[in-house]
Structure formats: structure tokens, C-alpha cells
Amino acid sequence: MFESLKILQYPEPCLKRASDQVTTFDERLTALSKRMFELMREAKGVGLAAAQVGENIRMFVMNPTGGPDDDRVYVNPVLSDPIGEEEAEEGCLSLPDIHVDILRSKSMRMDAQDLEGNLFSDTRDGFIARVWQHEVDHLNGFLILDRMAPVAKMACRRVLKELEEKYAAAHPRKRTDKVKR
């Protein structure tokens, strides 16, 4: 069903679009999450938002350890109760070859639903809280580019330009020359 999905890269427009709430919990949603886990593992990531595969719905998957029992799916996640701040390096599967320090809350509360629509809550700190914040940013149409300091953006400009050129080559604009009468 989702075999053709791939991880989209900057500057793909859907990465900048806020995602819609999930209202239907069915086999399609489960199949999408399974494909997202496959793509995340292939790319050696720890988290992947549905927007990163072109599905603008409020869902992300993560596995912070790589262990088979640590797969987690978060549907309609809401973060709250931030505590403290810390800066740490982040990368993004939609921005390959970019790793920058990003300031995030140290601890967060997560309220979300599972694939059956059941509500659950959790509070975490450190790496897991950071992944949550990163993935929820994707669901809100934000990338780490939007959180980078100006100096970091300058340092990444070559990679960003290459990604923009690659995208432009793969998506040539239709010519709209006016016909002379």
C-alpha cells in the first residue's frame, strides 16, 4: 500500500505544511506506520514524522535504541510542561549531511494516541524528549533550519543550495510562455 513512499528532502513543500489531526484509526494508518519504521531504519534514524514521507497527518514513529521492543507510534501528539533547556546536536533525515546544535527543553510531557486511538501520556527527559520535540516540529511544518542560529545557517548554505538544486532538477517548473497572437 505504501511501498512507493520515500523520505522527502528539503525543500519539498509538504515539509513546511502543518499536518492534520488523525480521525480514522484503521489498517491504513497501521500500514503507514510500518512503512515509516522501515524507511527510518534504512536511513539509520531514530524518528520519522508522516510529513517527511508526504503524508501530512499528525503521526510520527520513533525508536530511540534500535531495539525491536522500542518501536513507538505517536498519533495526534501534544507536548506540554517543558522543563529547563539544553543545547545538543541534531540531524534530520530530510536534511542529510546537516548536523547542528539546537536548543530544546530538557523534559516534556507527551499526550498522544496509539494506532487504535487509545489515549496515553508520558513524561521524559533527555534524548527522548528531544526526539519528541523534533518530530512534533515536523508535524507543525518546522525544520531544524527554523531553529538554527544564523551562523549555523551560513555554515550549512552549501549543502542547502545543493539540496535546492537537486529538488529543482527533479521538479522542473512548467513553462508558462505566453503565446504571441
Backbone bond lengths (Angstrom), bond angles and torsions (degrees), N, CA, C in turn:
res aa  C-N    CA-C-N  psi(-1)  N-CA   C-N-CA  omega(-1)  CA-C   N-CA-C  phi
1 M - - - 1.449 - - 1.530 111.78 -
2 F 1.349 116.74 -38.38 1.463 120.94 -177.96 1.529 112.02 -120.83
3 E 1.328 116.66 23.57 1.459 121.20 -176.07 1.527 113.14 -57.85
4 S 1.330 117.58 -33.31 1.463 120.59 -175.36 1.537 113.11 -82.08
5 L 1.320 117.76 -5.76 1.460 119.64 179.63 1.517 110.92 -63.62
6 K 1.318 115.30 146.77 1.460 121.78 174.83 1.525 107.34 -143.76
7 I 1.303 115.57 164.74 1.460 120.08 177.18 1.517 108.34 -77.14
8 L 1.311 115.81 123.11 1.459 121.80 -179.24 1.521 109.96 -82.58
9 Q 1.315 114.64 148.55 1.458 119.75 -178.71 1.523 111.17 -115.65
10 Y 1.326 114.55 153.28 1.458 122.61 172.34 1.522 107.71 -50.61
11 P 1.321 119.76 137.47 1.463 131.64 8.16 1.534 113.94 -102.28
12 E 1.312 117.91 35.26 1.475 121.65 178.96 1.534 109.57 -47.94
13 P 1.342 117.98 124.67 1.472 121.10 -175.22 1.532 115.29 -58.01
14 C 1.320 119.00 -34.15 1.474 118.66 -176.83 1.525 111.84 -67.10
15 L 1.325 117.89 -16.62 1.465 120.40 176.87 1.528 111.70 -70.42
16 K 1.320 117.11 -18.70 1.468 121.88 -178.64 1.522 112.19 -103.18
17 R 1.330 117.07 7.68 1.456 122.06 -178.03 1.534 110.06 -101.75
18 A 1.318 117.01 135.61 1.464 120.44 175.31 1.525 108.80 -67.98
19 S 1.309 116.05 141.28 1.465 121.91 -176.70 1.526 111.71 -89.20
20 D 1.330 114.44 154.14 1.465 121.94 -178.57 1.528 111.28 -88.81
21 Q 1.337 115.41 151.35 1.457 122.38 175.65 1.531 109.46 -59.91
22 V 1.299 116.31 145.18 1.459 122.09 173.31 1.524 107.49 -85.71
23 T 1.328 115.77 127.84 1.464 120.28 179.40 1.531 112.12 -117.87
24 T 1.338 116.73 -16.09 1.457 121.35 -179.08 1.517 109.58 -116.42
25 F 1.321 116.28 120.24 1.458 122.95 179.92 1.521 107.09 -108.18
26 D 1.333 115.10 99.89 1.462 119.40 -173.88 1.527 111.06 -143.65
27 E 1.336 115.84 -169.64 1.464 121.91 -179.16 1.518 111.88 -62.76
28 R 1.329 116.07 -32.53 1.465 119.88 179.17 1.525 110.66 -61.96
29 L 1.319 117.05 -43.55 1.461 121.89 179.80 1.535 110.16 -64.26
30 T 1.325 116.68 -42.18 1.467 121.31 178.02 1.520 110.67 -63.61
31 A 1.332 116.54 -43.72 1.469 120.62 179.10 1.528 110.98 -63.02
32 L 1.326 116.47 -40.16 1.465 120.21 177.98 1.524 110.09 -62.28
33 S 1.318 117.61 -44.76 1.471 119.84 -179.31 1.532 110.80 -62.86
34 K 1.323 117.96 -39.15 1.465 120.96 178.87 1.526 110.88 -62.88
35 R 1.327 116.26 -43.65 1.473 119.57 178.79 1.528 110.90 -65.78
36 M 1.331 116.27 -37.26 1.462 119.46 178.59 1.531 110.72 -64.39
37 F 1.323 118.25 -39.54 1.464 120.49 176.08 1.526 110.77 -61.63
38 E 1.343 116.99 -41.75 1.466 120.40 178.48 1.527 110.80 -59.80
39 L 1.332 115.90 -48.47 1.468 120.18 -179.41 1.530 111.66 -63.87
40 M 1.316 116.46 -41.57 1.466 121.02 179.43 1.528 110.14 -60.56
41 R 1.327 116.46 -45.21 1.471 119.98 -179.49 1.525 111.48 -66.21
42 E 1.332 117.06 -42.60 1.464 120.47 178.62 1.522 110.87 -57.86
43 A 1.320 116.41 -36.69 1.471 121.54 -177.85 1.527 112.17 -88.57
44 K 1.331 116.35 0.30 1.461 122.37 -179.30 1.528 112.27 59.44
45 G 1.347 114.85 42.78 1.456 121.01 177.94 1.514 111.09 -100.39
46 V 1.327 115.14 173.81 1.469 120.94 177.48 1.524 111.51 -115.16
47 G 1.337 117.53 -10.73 1.452 121.65 179.19 1.517 110.06 -154.92
48 L 1.333 115.86 153.12 1.458 120.59 179.09 1.527 108.81 -154.33
49 A 1.318 116.14 125.20 1.461 121.79 178.28 1.525 109.82 -91.94
50 A 1.320 115.76 148.72 1.468 120.47 -179.59 1.528 111.80 -56.95
51 A 1.321 117.18 -34.19 1.469 120.29 178.64 1.529 111.55 -59.85
52 Q 1.318 117.23 -28.88 1.460 121.07 -178.81 1.526 113.13 -72.86
53 V 1.328 116.76 -10.04 1.466 120.29 175.21 1.529 110.35 -116.24
54 G 1.340 116.04 15.10 1.459 120.53 175.31 1.511 115.35 87.69
55 E 1.315 117.74 8.14 1.463 122.09 178.00 1.531 107.15 -107.89
56 N 1.312 117.33 101.16 1.463 120.44 -176.05 1.526 111.45 -83.10
57 I 1.342 113.98 67.33 1.462 121.49 173.82 1.529 108.01 -123.51
58 R 1.315 115.82 156.69 1.464 121.03 -175.03 1.535 110.52 -83.08
59 M 1.322 114.50 80.17 1.456 121.46 177.52 1.526 108.62 -150.12
60 F 1.331 115.37 141.08 1.453 119.34 169.42 1.518 109.51 -142.46
61 V 1.332 114.36 158.08 1.459 121.47 176.45 1.519 107.43 -117.26
62 M 1.328 115.52 153.53 1.460 118.99 174.98 1.513 110.15 -154.45
63 N 1.309 114.29 156.53 1.450 122.62 171.44 1.526 106.37 -149.49
64 P 1.334 117.62 99.60 1.454 120.40 -173.20 1.526 115.03 -73.15
65 T 1.341 117.87 -16.47 1.466 120.39 -176.28 1.523 113.58 -112.31
66 G 1.326 117.19 -21.84 1.454 120.66 -173.22 1.520 112.21 87.60
67 G 1.327 116.46 -7.83 1.465 120.76 179.59 1.513 111.45 -70.98
68 P 1.336 117.59 146.36 1.466 121.32 -175.83 1.529 114.04 -62.44
69 D 1.321 117.91 -23.42 1.468 120.27 -179.11 1.520 113.25 -94.89
70 D 1.333 117.36 3.96 1.461 120.35 -175.63 1.529 114.20 -104.63
71 D 1.339 117.31 11.99 1.468 120.12 174.94 1.522 109.39 -66.50
72 R 1.321 116.84 133.42 1.466 122.38 178.94 1.521 109.05 -134.70
73 V 1.328 115.55 139.60 1.464 122.01 176.32 1.524 107.29 -120.73
74 Y 1.322 116.10 132.95 1.456 122.54 179.80 1.528 108.19 -122.59
75 V 1.327 116.46 117.85 1.458 121.92 179.62 1.530 107.55 -112.16
76 N 1.318 115.76 134.66 1.473 122.99 -178.38 1.535 111.66 51.94
77 P 1.339 117.65 49.59 1.461 120.28 -176.72 1.521 112.63 -70.77
78 V 1.323 114.67 144.23 1.461 121.93 175.21 1.522 107.03 -132.36
79 L 1.329 116.43 123.90 1.460 122.13 178.20 1.517 109.87 -95.66
80 S 1.332 115.57 144.23 1.464 120.62 177.23 1.525 109.67 -155.52
81 D 1.313 115.29 177.33 1.461 123.81 175.21 1.533 113.73 54.40
82 P 1.340 117.92 51.34 1.465 118.77 178.10 1.529 111.07 -67.18
83 I 1.321 114.86 141.82 1.466 120.80 177.26 1.527 108.38 -130.77
84 G 1.320 115.96 127.04 1.460 121.36 174.91 1.511 113.82 66.69
85 E 1.325 114.52 179.46 1.460 121.45 176.92 1.520 108.85 -145.64
86 E 1.329 114.05 148.66 1.459 119.81 173.12 1.517 109.00 -152.78
87 E 1.313 114.64 149.78 1.455 120.81 179.32 1.522 108.08 -104.64
88 A 1.323 115.91 135.82 1.462 120.86 177.82 1.527 108.96 -153.27
89 E 1.306 115.47 160.81 1.459 120.99 -178.29 1.523 110.59 -74.42
90 E 1.329 114.86 137.30 1.461 121.64 175.13 1.519 109.36 -131.62
91 G 1.309 114.24 151.16 1.445 122.44 170.11 1.522 107.05 -123.38
92 C 1.320 116.15 177.38 1.460 120.12 -179.26 1.523 108.54 -150.17
93 L 1.331 116.24 134.19 1.461 120.19 -179.58 1.528 112.07 -64.76
94 S 1.334 117.60 -21.59 1.465 121.24 178.29 1.531 112.19 -90.65
95 L 1.329 116.23 -3.95 1.470 122.48 177.14 1.523 109.02 -132.02
96 P 1.344 116.65 68.63 1.461 118.94 -175.68 1.528 111.67 -59.10
97 D 1.307 115.59 146.93 1.465 123.51 176.96 1.519 114.44 69.72
98 I 1.333 117.01 14.47 1.461 120.09 175.11 1.527 108.14 -117.21
99 H 1.312 115.10 122.85 1.465 122.26 177.05 1.523 106.75 -135.10
100 V 1.328 115.33 118.99 1.467 120.27 -176.07 1.522 110.32 -138.69
101 D 1.318 114.61 157.42 1.458 120.05 175.58 1.520 109.35 -77.89
102 I 1.325 115.66 130.12 1.466 122.71 -179.31 1.528 107.94 -127.31
103 L 1.331 115.47 135.15 1.452 121.48 177.43 1.528 108.92 -85.15
104 R 1.333 116.51 125.45 1.463 122.46 -179.65 1.527 109.04 -136.75
105 S 1.326 115.53 164.71 1.455 120.44 172.80 1.524 109.39 -68.77
106 K 1.335 116.61 144.66 1.464 121.49 179.80 1.515 112.18 -71.60
107 S 1.336 115.90 -36.68 1.459 121.00 -174.98 1.527 108.89 -135.96
108 M 1.335 116.14 144.91 1.464 121.40 -179.80 1.522 109.99 -145.41
109 R 1.314 114.34 154.44 1.465 121.45 170.66 1.523 106.62 -102.50
110 M 1.327 116.36 139.59 1.465 122.29 177.95 1.525 108.70 -120.13
111 D 1.323 116.58 125.94 1.461 122.78 168.64 1.515 105.65 -113.25
112 A 1.324 117.07 127.00 1.459 120.40 -176.64 1.525 109.21 -153.80
113 Q 1.330 113.93 -176.57 1.456 121.25 175.41 1.521 108.03 -122.57
114 D 1.326 115.56 155.02 1.457 120.24 174.47 1.537 108.57 -92.04
115 L 1.312 117.04 -173.61 1.466 120.96 -176.39 1.526 113.96 -67.60
116 E 1.330 117.42 -15.04 1.461 120.65 176.54 1.530 111.20 -96.60
117 G 1.328 117.27 -2.29 1.456 121.01 -179.67 1.514 114.33 92.24
118 N 1.321 117.46 3.97 1.466 121.62 178.84 1.530 110.11 -73.54
119 L 1.320 116.17 133.82 1.462 121.61 178.33 1.520 110.81 -77.06
120 F 1.330 115.90 144.46 1.461 121.05 172.74 1.517 109.08 -150.30
121 S 1.313 115.60 160.17 1.465 122.78 178.98 1.512 109.13 -133.57
122 D 1.321 114.81 152.26 1.453 120.65 178.08 1.525 107.28 -156.11
123 T 1.307 116.26 151.75 1.460 121.30 174.03 1.512 107.25 -127.19
124 R 1.315 115.86 128.99 1.463 121.33 -178.16 1.514 109.82 -138.46
125 D 1.337 113.83 163.05 1.453 119.26 174.99 1.526 109.08 -129.43
126 G 1.316 115.24 -179.72 1.458 120.98 175.85 1.518 113.95 62.32
127 F 1.330 114.79 -136.39 1.458 121.92 -171.87 1.528 112.74 -59.73
128 I 1.318 117.95 -43.99 1.469 120.29 -178.35 1.523 110.64 -64.37
129 A 1.327 117.42 -43.20 1.462 120.11 177.30 1.525 110.56 -61.12
130 R 1.319 117.22 -37.31 1.473 121.59 178.48 1.523 110.57 -65.03
131 V 1.331 117.56 -45.29 1.474 120.63 179.28 1.522 109.59 -62.00
132 W 1.333 117.37 -44.50 1.470 120.02 177.35 1.525 110.64 -53.61
133 Q 1.317 116.60 -49.45 1.465 120.83 -176.63 1.524 111.33 -63.83
134 H 1.324 116.37 -40.60 1.465 121.19 178.73 1.531 110.51 -61.63
135 E 1.329 116.68 -47.85 1.463 120.55 -177.07 1.530 111.83 -70.15
136 V 1.314 118.53 -38.78 1.466 120.35 176.70 1.528 110.02 -65.53
137 D 1.329 117.95 -33.42 1.464 119.77 172.43 1.523 110.39 -55.75
138 H 1.345 116.85 -45.68 1.475 120.01 178.11 1.526 111.10 -57.39
139 L 1.323 117.18 -41.57 1.463 120.97 -178.72 1.529 111.73 -66.88
140 N 1.326 116.12 -22.14 1.466 121.41 178.08 1.524 112.77 -97.51
141 G 1.335 117.01 5.30 1.464 121.12 177.62 1.521 114.45 82.94
142 F 1.332 117.13 22.61 1.462 121.16 178.79 1.519 110.62 -112.06
143 L 1.321 115.24 145.40 1.464 122.57 175.01 1.520 108.75 -116.31
144 I 1.327 116.64 168.15 1.455 117.96 176.72 1.521 110.93 -61.18
145 L 1.325 117.27 -22.84 1.474 120.64 175.15 1.522 110.98 -56.75
146 D 1.316 116.13 -34.81 1.462 121.03 -178.24 1.526 112.22 -74.72
147 R 1.301 117.17 -12.90 1.471 121.58 -179.71 1.527 112.67 -111.45
148 M 1.325 117.06 -4.43 1.459 121.18 -177.63 1.521 111.17 -74.13
149 A 1.313 114.65 146.38 1.461 120.42 172.59 1.526 108.50 -70.21
150 P 1.348 117.63 153.13 1.466 120.68 -179.27 1.529 113.84 -54.25
151 V 1.317 117.71 -38.01 1.470 120.42 179.82 1.529 109.99 -65.33
152 A 1.320 117.59 -39.33 1.466 121.22 178.59 1.524 110.48 -65.38
153 K 1.329 116.87 -39.43 1.470 119.95 177.68 1.522 110.61 -62.22
154 M 1.325 115.52 -41.38 1.470 119.59 178.20 1.528 110.46 -61.50
155 A 1.318 116.22 -41.35 1.461 120.72 -178.88 1.526 111.70 -65.78
156 C 1.322 117.57 -25.81 1.470 122.42 -177.25 1.524 113.22 -98.25
157 R 1.307 118.24 2.12 1.469 119.85 -170.76 1.532 113.50 -61.12
158 R 1.343 118.20 -32.94 1.464 120.04 179.48 1.527 110.27 -65.35
159 V 1.333 117.07 -46.64 1.465 121.19 -179.93 1.528 110.07 -64.12
160 L 1.334 116.98 -41.82 1.467 120.55 179.08 1.526 110.96 -62.65
161 K 1.311 116.43 -41.90 1.470 119.98 179.15 1.529 110.51 -63.61
162 E 1.336 117.35 -40.82 1.466 120.66 177.88 1.527 110.96 -62.78
163 L 1.328 117.16 -41.85 1.463 120.38 178.01 1.524 110.97 -64.54
164 E 1.328 117.13 -40.23 1.468 121.19 178.25 1.524 111.04 -64.52
165 E 1.326 117.07 -41.67 1.468 120.87 179.05 1.529 111.17 -66.87
166 K 1.332 116.78 -40.17 1.471 121.42 177.89 1.530 109.94 -62.57
167 Y 1.326 116.57 -43.21 1.461 120.93 178.93 1.533 110.42 -64.01
168 A 1.331 117.12 -45.31 1.469 121.29 -179.25 1.529 111.03 -61.43
169 A 1.323 116.96 -39.20 1.462 120.41 179.31 1.528 111.50 -67.32
170 A 1.316 116.90 -34.79 1.467 121.34 -179.52 1.522 112.54 -81.60
171 H 1.325 117.22 -17.32 1.464 122.23 -177.75 1.525 110.45 -132.02
172 P 1.338 116.97 65.11 1.468 117.99 -179.13 1.532 110.92 -63.57
173 R 1.294 113.94 139.83 1.474 118.74 -179.56 1.521 109.30 -74.96
174 K 1.316 114.03 145.42 1.463 118.67 177.35 1.513 108.60 -69.66
175 R 1.295 115.03 138.98 1.470 119.28 178.48 1.512 108.88 -72.77
176 T 1.294 114.66 136.70 1.469 119.29 179.80 1.520 110.84 -123.93
177 D 1.336 114.64 41.76 1.471 118.37 179.04 1.518 109.04 -63.75
178 K 1.325 116.03 136.89 1.466 120.14 177.77 1.527 110.23 -76.71
179 V 1.305 113.98 139.52 1.454 119.56 178.73 1.531 108.10 -80.53
180 K 1.340 115.03 128.93 1.470 119.28 178.12 1.500 109.18 -80.52
181 R 1.319 114.93 135.12 1.473 119.14 -179.89 1.506 109.88 -113.28
